[in-house]
């Protein structure tokens, strides 16, 4: 692990919470907010979590308020 990565993601619990937040995000704007909360750049996110980055990449730019709940 790179020491310059966000220290807030060092514990398994915090890492799991971060992963869940990204997976349940409804838009790329929400993902960017999560990254900001954890002090992580988009580049660091993509390098450290490539699978989550692909999930986030497929999200719309804004949440679709008209979409029915799943």
ZIZIMO-V320764 format. One record per backbone hydrogen bond with DSSP energy under -0.5 kcal/mol. NH is the residue of the N-H (numbers start at 1). CO is the residue of the C=O. E is the energy in kcal/mol with one decimal. If there is no record, write none. Layout:
NH,CO,E ; NH,CO,E
This chain:
5,2,-1.7 ; 9,6,-1.3 ; 10,7,-1.5 ; 15,11,-2.4 ; 16,12,-2.6 ; 17,13,-2.2 ; 18,14,-2.2 ; 19,15,-2.5 ; 20,16,-2.5 ; 21,17,-2.3 ; 22,18,-2.2 ; 23,19,-2.6 ; 24,20,-1.9 ; 25,21,-0.6 ; 25,22,-0.9 ; 28,60,-2.5 ; 29,61,-0.9 ; 31,27,-1.8 ; 32,28,-2.6 ; 33,29,-1.8 ; 34,30,-2.0 ; 35,31,-2.6 ; 36,32,-2.3 ; 37,33,-2.4 ; 38,34,-1.4 ; 39,36,-1.4 ; 40,35,-2.8 ; 45,41,-2.3 ; 46,42,-2.6 ; 47,43,-2.3 ; 48,44,-2.8 ; 49,45,-2.8 ; 53,49,-2.4 ; 54,50,-1.6 ; 55,51,-1.7 ; 56,52,-2.7 ; 57,53,-2.1 ; 58,54,-1.1 ; 58,55,-0.6 ; 59,56,-1.5 ; 65,63,-1.1 ; 67,64,-1.2
